[in-house]
Amino acid sequence: MPFSFKACPKPGRYRCKGGWTMYIKPFQVEEWMNAYETGAKYNIAETCVDSVSLNELWELTGEDGARFWSEFCGRRLTYGDIEGNPEFLEGVCGLYRTLKPKHIVPTHGASGANHHVFYSLINPGDRVISIMPTYQQLYSIPESYGADVRIMHLKQEDGYLPDLRQLRSLANEGAKMICINNPNNPTGALMGEELLREIVEIAREADAYVLCDEVYRHLTQEDVWCESVADLYEKGISVSSMSKVFSLAGLRLGWIASRDADVVRACLSHRDYNLVSCGMFDEAAAAVCLRHKDKLLARSRQMIRTNLEILDAWVKSEKHVFYTKPQAGTTALVYYDFAMPSYDFCRRMYHETGAFVTPGDCFEEPRSMRIGYASDTGVLKQGLAAISRFIKILEEEGVQYE
């Protein structure tokens, strides 16, 4: 039967005259970024640790850039290693405790990885449990496939951590997959090993997969190992990329990691239809980065720790904003007390001051904004100063606040 796909406020998979139609909600955060990011004066909506050039990559790693180019430019541009460049796969495994190259499926970014997991494993009617707020893919994509999506709302008073009693109740009703995000986007909440193991036990009892979007993993405020669900659980599925932690979003390279052979097999099988292989150059450059992951991680951690202290001091100095200080990642969800919808707040602030942040309503969190604090430190300071100027404008106008 014919099949169509379009954006619509009523998501799901429906039989209609002439075939099946799939509806998916607009991807709010990405549509916002697409509309305003290019012209931003002070971009503190960005979620990657300040990106690096290839020249900076060679400098940070001590690699011989001329040699890399000489060797790569001599290669024929075939499809490359269909299941992944061996050096890249080995590098990814170095980010986990128990994984081997056979457990890794390369993808086009983590967004491609999340989509591919749902595409490979979820069918209409499957129970999928997801948290909110989080990256919208984790609930809107399975919802569009006709899955029975149940949402667990994370609460600020609970540190934006899942309610295990609620999770167990939902899982016991027959869950196929539990979707989490650790560290969390947009709040920066971090689930430690003990909590992750409790989630794993709930999933194991239900025989459910656990998909964990781990693109901010290892970006911690303290020197601790950040556990992966792929190491803790035989049906755990980790998704990550080179974008956030390693500052190489331009490579558009991510991966699915799981010790479940059936998951890997299903993902590779479906991959033949929509991906075939990732780029030869992307995997070669990523392999260089991952050989020196400790150097890149040190740079990234230094930036997020320095910048979070700047953000924290700013929040404390502004009487109209408040937040729960992030424990990890690159983003913070900052609330304001003006009686003003977040899209209006953020759009007007952008045009009047140049400060670019993401409306909280993109995450269904009203009267808030997501601030990315892993940008260049100077840009962060300027962006926060611009927000302060806008708050002053609202005060002078007498905009109502609570």
DOKE-971246 format. One record per residue (C-alpha): residue number from 0; y, x negated, z negated. Coordinates in Angstrom, 3 decimals, padded with zeros to 6 digits. Layout:
# residues N
ATOM   n       py       px       pz
ATOM NUM        Y        X        Z
...
***
This chain:
# residues 402
ATOM   n       py       px       pz
ATOM   0  000.000  000.000  000.000
ATOM   1  003.598 -001.168  000.585
ATOM   2  005.334 -002.647 -002.452
ATOM   3  009.032 -002.993 -003.210
ATOM   4  011.021 -004.712 -005.938
ATOM   5  014.589 -003.996 -007.018
ATOM   6  016.918 -003.965 -009.998
ATOM   7  017.143 -000.649 -011.829
ATOM   8  017.972  000.482 -015.394
ATOM   9  014.566  002.169 -015.693
ATOM  10  012.049 -000.685 -015.621
ATOM  11  008.370 -000.302 -014.878
ATOM  12  005.833  000.091 -012.102
ATOM  13  005.642  003.465 -010.401
ATOM  14  003.618  005.090 -007.663
ATOM  15  005.888  006.709 -005.137
ATOM  16  005.681  008.073 -001.631
ATOM  17  004.390  005.329  000.619
ATOM  18  003.319  002.843 -002.069
ATOM  19  004.290  001.264 -005.388
ATOM  20  007.808  000.499 -006.575
ATOM  21  008.666 -001.977 -009.330
ATOM  22  011.923 -001.733 -011.262
ATOM  23  013.379 -004.513 -013.375
ATOM  24  016.503 -004.649 -015.538
ATOM  25  019.346 -006.912 -014.385
ATOM  26  019.085 -010.357 -016.002
ATOM  27  022.242 -010.083 -018.069
ATOM  28  022.747 -013.650 -019.260
ATOM  29  022.044 -015.188 -015.850
ATOM  30  024.294 -012.708 -014.038
ATOM  31  027.087 -013.569 -016.467
ATOM  32  026.574 -017.304 -015.945
ATOM  33  026.459 -016.889 -012.177
ATOM  34  029.722 -014.967 -012.154
ATOM  35  031.835 -017.271 -014.324
ATOM  36  030.252 -020.690 -014.871
ATOM  37  031.585 -022.469 -011.779
ATOM  38  035.240 -021.809 -012.557
ATOM  39  035.073 -022.354 -016.312
ATOM  40  037.709 -024.644 -017.804
ATOM  41  035.909 -025.179 -021.108
ATOM  42  032.229 -024.450 -020.562
ATOM  43  030.663 -023.958 -023.964
ATOM  44  028.199 -021.406 -022.653
ATOM  45  025.923 -024.109 -021.217
ATOM  46  022.574 -024.433 -022.993
ATOM  47  021.380 -027.835 -021.721
ATOM  48  022.147 -031.008 -023.596
ATOM  49  024.980 -032.564 -021.563
ATOM  50  023.398 -033.386 -018.206
ATOM  51  022.871 -036.925 -016.952
ATOM  52  023.082 -038.432 -013.474
ATOM  53  020.282 -040.515 -012.027
ATOM  54  022.394 -043.628 -012.565
ATOM  55  022.726 -042.678 -016.224
ATOM  56  018.966 -042.066 -016.373
ATOM  57  018.269 -045.591 -015.119
ATOM  58  020.777 -046.977 -017.632
ATOM  59  019.319 -045.021 -020.562
ATOM  60  015.729 -045.924 -019.747
ATOM  61  016.234 -049.485 -018.527
ATOM  62  014.364 -048.641 -015.320
ATOM  63  015.129 -050.396 -012.033
ATOM  64  016.811 -047.678 -009.990
ATOM  65  016.834 -049.738 -006.784
ATOM  66  013.105 -050.241 -007.035
ATOM  67  012.532 -046.513 -007.638
ATOM  68  014.530 -045.613 -004.518
ATOM  69  012.841 -048.263 -002.424
ATOM  70  009.383 -047.055 -003.381
ATOM  71  010.177 -043.358 -003.086
ATOM  72  012.003 -043.620  000.227
ATOM  73  008.902 -045.252  001.720
ATOM  74  006.736 -042.217  000.897
ATOM  75  005.952 -039.521  003.427
ATOM  76  007.321 -036.174  002.261
ATOM  77  004.080 -034.224  002.064
ATOM  78  003.296 -031.506 -000.476
ATOM  79  002.459 -034.322 -002.879
ATOM  80 -000.027 -033.881 -005.707
ATOM  81 -000.788 -030.169 -005.562
ATOM  82 -001.661 -029.879 -009.262
ATOM  83  000.976 -032.376 -010.374
ATOM  84  001.920 -036.047 -010.207
ATOM  85 -000.531 -037.820 -012.591
ATOM  86  002.262 -039.846 -014.221
ATOM  87  004.300 -036.694 -014.790
ATOM  88  001.296 -034.867 -016.287
ATOM  89  000.616 -037.799 -018.623
ATOM  90  004.268 -037.773 -019.663
ATOM  91  004.145 -034.070 -020.496
ATOM  92  001.006 -034.578 -022.571
ATOM  93  002.941 -037.097 -024.657
ATOM  94  005.003 -034.178 -025.969
ATOM  95  001.925 -032.553 -027.544
ATOM  96 -000.772 -033.623 -029.992
ATOM  97 -003.941 -032.406 -028.286
ATOM  98 -003.232 -031.707 -024.619
ATOM  99 -004.615 -033.520 -021.579
ATOM 100 -003.440 -033.427 -017.943
ATOM 101 -005.986 -030.719 -017.130
ATOM 102 -004.115 -028.421 -019.524
ATOM 103 -000.759 -028.659 -017.653
ATOM 104  000.431 -026.497 -014.729
ATOM 105  003.747 -027.704 -013.205
ATOM 106  006.248 -025.008 -012.215
ATOM 107  009.788 -024.572 -010.895
ATOM 108  011.576 -024.765 -014.242
ATOM 109  010.698 -022.954 -017.449
ATOM 110  012.005 -019.719 -015.944
ATOM 111  009.389 -020.137 -013.219
ATOM 112  006.800 -020.894 -015.881
ATOM 113  007.530 -017.756 -017.915
ATOM 114  007.447 -015.597 -014.811
ATOM 115  004.231 -017.220 -013.656
ATOM 116  002.444 -016.582 -016.941
ATOM 117  003.219 -012.860 -016.783
ATOM 118  002.390 -012.755 -013.068
ATOM 119 -000.984 -014.382 -013.735
ATOM 120 -002.089 -012.625 -016.928
ATOM 121 -000.352 -009.271 -017.472
ATOM 122 -001.393 -005.956 -015.915
ATOM 123  000.063 -002.427 -016.152
ATOM 124 -000.700 -000.901 -019.543
ATOM 125 -001.271 -004.206 -021.362
ATOM 126  000.328 -004.338 -024.812
ATOM 127  002.916 -007.138 -024.919
ATOM 128  004.857 -007.842 -028.118
ATOM 129  008.166 -009.666 -027.818
ATOM 130  011.015 -010.605 -030.100
ATOM 131  014.715 -009.792 -029.646
ATOM 132  017.153 -011.472 -029.368
ATOM 133  015.562 -013.987 -027.033
ATOM 134  015.579 -015.000 -023.394
ATOM 135  015.360 -011.723 -021.490
ATOM 136  012.418 -012.841 -019.347
ATOM 137  010.109 -012.457 -022.336
ATOM 138  010.439 -008.685 -022.376
ATOM 139  011.966 -007.552 -019.086
ATOM 140  009.393 -009.174 -016.800
ATOM 141  006.277 -007.713 -018.477
ATOM 142  008.119 -004.396 -018.776
ATOM 143  008.715 -004.433 -015.009
ATOM 144  004.986 -004.997 -014.434
ATOM 145  004.236 -001.782 -016.296
ATOM 146  003.164 -003.427 -019.553
ATOM 147  003.478 -001.556 -022.843
ATOM 148  006.204 -003.765 -024.311
ATOM 149  006.931 -003.475 -028.041
ATOM 150  009.989 -005.201 -029.479
ATOM 151  010.330 -006.909 -032.856
ATOM 152  014.032 -007.130 -033.698
ATOM 153  014.942 -010.348 -035.486
ATOM 154  017.435 -009.848 -038.310
ATOM 155  020.173 -012.182 -039.414
ATOM 156  019.377 -011.495 -043.072
ATOM 157  015.836 -012.802 -042.423
ATOM 158  017.088 -015.950 -040.742
ATOM 159  016.096 -014.483 -037.354
ATOM 160  012.421 -015.061 -038.169
ATOM 161  009.672 -012.561 -037.235
ATOM 162  008.502 -009.935 -039.711
ATOM 163  004.791 -010.748 -040.012
ATOM 164  003.912 -007.333 -041.427
ATOM 165  005.434 -005.645 -038.383
ATOM 166  003.787 -008.127 -036.045
ATOM 167  000.357 -007.513 -037.566
ATOM 168  000.805 -003.765 -037.258
ATOM 169  001.734 -004.009 -033.577
ATOM 170 -000.999 -006.551 -032.801
ATOM 171 -003.702 -004.480 -034.479
ATOM 172 -002.997 -001.694 -032.005
ATOM 173 -004.473 -003.827 -029.235
ATOM 174 -002.064 -006.570 -028.129
ATOM 175 -002.845 -008.739 -025.129
ATOM 176  000.091 -011.120 -025.587
ATOM 177  002.645 -012.019 -028.256
ATOM 178  005.855 -013.619 -026.927
ATOM 179  008.000 -015.838 -029.110
ATOM 180  010.734 -018.423 -028.562
ATOM 181  010.891 -021.525 -030.729
ATOM 182  013.536 -022.773 -031.365
ATOM 183  015.181 -019.448 -030.693
ATOM 184  017.740 -018.784 -028.007
ATOM 185  020.438 -017.639 -028.848
ATOM 186  020.298 -018.048 -032.653
ATOM 187  018.893 -021.550 -033.139
ATOM 188  016.339 -020.286 -035.674
ATOM 189  013.271 -022.494 -036.076
ATOM 190  009.756 -021.368 -036.984
ATOM 191  007.990 -024.054 -038.970
ATOM 192  004.306 -024.921 -038.861
ATOM 193  003.312 -022.529 -041.663
ATOM 194  004.914 -019.527 -039.973
ATOM 195  003.490 -020.469 -036.584
ATOM 196  000.002 -020.712 -038.078
ATOM 197  000.384 -017.234 -039.590
ATOM 198  001.382 -015.871 -036.179
ATOM 199 -001.621 -017.635 -034.660
ATOM 200 -003.953 -015.994 -037.168
ATOM 201 -002.556 -012.560 -036.352
ATOM 202 -003.039 -013.266 -032.650
ATOM 203 -006.556 -014.604 -033.196
ATOM 204 -007.566 -011.454 -035.067
ATOM 205 -006.312 -009.389 -032.119
ATOM 206 -007.732 -011.825 -029.528
ATOM 207 -004.229 -012.013 -028.044
ATOM 208 -002.456 -014.803 -026.221
ATOM 209  000.654 -016.313 -027.778
ATOM 210  003.266 -017.297 -025.219
ATOM 211  005.935 -019.503 -026.746
ATOM 212  009.035 -020.478 -024.796
ATOM 213  009.580 -023.984 -026.169
ATOM 214  012.370 -025.280 -023.939
ATOM 215  014.396 -026.411 -026.989
ATOM 216  011.444 -027.939 -028.822
ATOM 217  012.149 -031.297 -030.530
ATOM 218  015.917 -030.580 -030.644
ATOM 219  015.904 -030.397 -034.426
ATOM 220  018.648 -031.127 -036.930
ATOM 221  016.208 -033.168 -039.017
ATOM 222  013.679 -035.816 -038.022
ATOM 223  010.594 -033.607 -038.115
ATOM 224  007.809 -032.986 -035.624
ATOM 225  008.224 -029.564 -034.038
ATOM 226  004.768 -028.024 -033.642
ATOM 227  003.678 -026.379 -030.405
ATOM 228  001.627 -023.203 -030.220
ATOM 229 -000.494 -024.909 -027.547
ATOM 230 -001.690 -027.420 -030.158
ATOM 231 -002.201 -024.849 -032.895
ATOM 232 -004.075 -022.129 -031.018
ATOM 233 -006.851 -022.078 -028.439
ATOM 234 -005.107 -019.179 -026.660
ATOM 235 -001.620 -020.563 -027.139
ATOM 236  000.577 -020.996 -024.087
ATOM 237  003.548 -023.336 -024.235
ATOM 238  006.343 -023.184 -021.652
ATOM 239  008.976 -025.896 -021.313
ATOM 240  010.973 -027.931 -018.818
ATOM 241  013.042 -031.023 -018.101
ATOM 242  016.289 -029.029 -018.348
ATOM 243  017.395 -028.546 -021.951
ATOM 244  015.992 -031.433 -023.989
ATOM 245  016.042 -034.064 -021.257
ATOM 246  019.322 -033.077 -019.558
ATOM 247  017.753 -032.900 -016.081
ATOM 248  018.141 -029.245 -015.104
ATOM 249  018.818 -030.275 -011.511
ATOM 250  015.197 -031.314 -011.090
ATOM 251  014.151 -027.653 -011.488
ATOM 252  010.877 -028.749 -013.037
ATOM 253  008.943 -027.112 -015.847
ATOM 254  005.374 -026.495 -016.929
ATOM 255  002.818 -024.198 -018.505
ATOM 256  000.610 -025.884 -021.115
ATOM 257 -002.553 -024.369 -022.574
ATOM 258 -005.989 -025.472 -023.733
ATOM 259 -007.391 -022.135 -022.529
ATOM 260 -009.268 -022.980 -019.320
ATOM 261 -009.068 -019.372 -018.142
ATOM 262 -005.284 -019.385 -018.470
ATOM 263 -004.982 -022.611 -016.487
ATOM 264 -007.389 -021.329 -013.857
ATOM 265 -005.510 -018.029 -013.478
ATOM 266 -002.144 -019.756 -013.246
ATOM 267 -003.360 -022.239 -010.638
ATOM 268 -004.937 -019.453 -008.611
ATOM 269 -001.765 -017.352 -008.586
ATOM 270  000.292 -020.487 -007.956
ATOM 271 -001.298 -020.814 -004.527
ATOM 272  000.514 -017.624 -003.524
ATOM 273  004.043 -018.450 -004.606
ATOM 274  004.446 -022.158 -005.342
ATOM 275  001.720 -024.447 -003.883
ATOM 276  003.261 -027.561 -005.462
ATOM 277  006.433 -028.848 -007.074
ATOM 278  008.736 -031.370 -005.431
ATOM 279  007.560 -034.959 -005.076
ATOM 280  010.968 -036.305 -006.054
ATOM 281  011.316 -034.002 -009.058
ATOM 282  008.000 -035.094 -010.530
ATOM 283  008.627 -038.788 -009.826
ATOM 284  012.035 -038.749 -011.562
ATOM 285  010.647 -036.689 -014.456
ATOM 286  007.819 -039.192 -014.906
ATOM 287  010.401 -041.956 -015.355
ATOM 288  012.219 -039.893 -017.969
ATOM 289  009.064 -039.033 -019.895
ATOM 290  007.948 -042.676 -020.007
ATOM 291  011.073 -043.184 -022.106
ATOM 292  011.152 -039.824 -023.866
ATOM 293  012.107 -041.357 -027.215
ATOM 294  015.349 -042.752 -025.751
ATOM 295  016.312 -039.453 -024.159
ATOM 296  015.372 -037.533 -027.310
ATOM 297  017.489 -039.880 -029.434
ATOM 298  020.488 -039.240 -027.182
ATOM 299  019.977 -035.490 -027.253
ATOM 300  019.481 -035.280 -031.016
ATOM 301  022.553 -037.388 -031.670
ATOM 302  024.639 -035.033 -029.517
ATOM 303  023.404 -031.780 -031.046
ATOM 304  023.739 -033.073 -034.600
ATOM 305  027.253 -034.384 -034.094
ATOM 306  028.361 -031.271 -032.242
ATOM 307  026.807 -028.776 -034.631
ATOM 308  028.848 -030.223 -037.469
ATOM 309  031.957 -029.694 -035.353
ATOM 310  030.947 -026.099 -034.638
ATOM 311  030.068 -025.465 -038.278
ATOM 312  033.435 -026.759 -039.482
ATOM 313  035.184 -024.547 -036.916
ATOM 314  033.274 -021.418 -037.991
ATOM 315  034.188 -022.084 -041.620
ATOM 316  037.855 -022.456 -040.656
ATOM 317  038.089 -019.170 -038.721
ATOM 318  038.268 -016.083 -040.936
ATOM 319  037.325 -013.701 -038.100
ATOM 320  033.965 -015.284 -037.187
ATOM 321  030.673 -015.897 -038.983
ATOM 322  027.130 -017.008 -038.171
ATOM 323  023.849 -018.281 -039.515
ATOM 324  023.892 -022.025 -038.931
ATOM 325  021.231 -023.042 -036.363
ATOM 326  018.341 -025.225 -037.448
ATOM 327  017.460 -026.420 -033.965
ATOM 328  018.170 -026.019 -030.271
ATOM 329  021.551 -026.041 -028.546
ATOM 330  022.940 -022.544 -029.134
ATOM 331  024.466 -020.481 -031.911
ATOM 332  025.059 -016.742 -032.141
ATOM 333  028.559 -016.345 -033.546
ATOM 334  029.796 -012.896 -034.616
ATOM 335  033.435 -011.768 -034.738
ATOM 336  034.990 -008.880 -036.638
ATOM 337  037.330 -007.467 -033.966
ATOM 338  036.541 -003.930 -032.818
ATOM 339  036.046 -005.091 -029.249
ATOM 340  032.921 -005.087 -027.033
ATOM 341  031.608 -008.584 -026.376
ATOM 342  031.923 -008.365 -022.594
ATOM 343  035.606 -007.446 -022.950
ATOM 344  036.155 -010.129 -025.584
ATOM 345  034.508 -012.900 -023.570
ATOM 346  035.912 -011.896 -020.168
ATOM 347  039.472 -011.618 -021.401
ATOM 348  039.202 -014.882 -023.345
ATOM 349  037.886 -016.629 -020.226
ATOM 350  040.827 -015.513 -018.092
ATOM 351  043.508 -016.098 -020.731
ATOM 352  042.368 -019.398 -022.260
ATOM 353  039.616 -020.880 -020.060
ATOM 354  037.043 -020.754 -022.888
ATOM 355  033.667 -019.758 -021.455
ATOM 356  030.963 -018.381 -023.780
ATOM 357  028.210 -015.771 -023.331
ATOM 358  028.652 -012.178 -024.571
ATOM 359  026.268 -011.239 -027.345
ATOM 360  025.527 -007.993 -025.529
ATOM 361  023.580 -010.074 -023.003
ATOM 362  021.078 -010.330 -025.880
ATOM 363  021.730 -006.808 -027.205
ATOM 364  023.687 -008.298 -030.118
ATOM 365  027.070 -006.483 -030.147
ATOM 366  030.336 -008.103 -031.222
ATOM 367  029.050 -011.615 -030.946
ATOM 368  029.035 -014.554 -028.548
ATOM 369  026.528 -017.280 -027.806
ATOM 370  028.094 -020.710 -027.985
ATOM 371  026.319 -023.693 -026.479
ATOM 372  027.259 -026.702 -028.577
ATOM 373  025.379 -029.462 -026.717
ATOM 374  028.113 -030.056 -024.138
ATOM 375  030.357 -033.084 -024.040
ATOM 376  031.929 -033.350 -027.510
ATOM 377  035.449 -033.325 -026.122
ATOM 378  034.758 -030.155 -024.127
ATOM 379  033.305 -028.483 -027.225
ATOM 380  036.393 -029.268 -029.284
ATOM 381  038.696 -027.997 -026.537
ATOM 382  036.633 -024.850 -026.060
ATOM 383  036.647 -024.014 -029.759
ATOM 384  040.396 -024.610 -029.905
ATOM 385  040.791 -022.197 -026.996
ATOM 386  038.758 -019.532 -028.845
ATOM 387  041.049 -020.019 -031.838
ATOM 388  044.071 -019.442 -029.585
ATOM 389  042.527 -016.222 -028.310
ATOM 390  041.805 -015.027 -031.852
ATOM 391  045.453 -015.683 -032.674
ATOM 392  046.492 -013.580 -029.646
ATOM 393  044.324 -010.689 -030.849
ATOM 394  045.820 -010.958 -034.341
ATOM 395  049.337 -010.872 -032.955
ATOM 396  048.486 -007.822 -030.838
ATOM 397  047.154 -006.068 -033.905
ATOM 398  043.688 -005.537 -032.469
ATOM 399  041.680 -003.676 -035.102
ATOM 400  039.149 -005.619 -037.092
ATOM 401  036.785 -004.873 -039.958
***
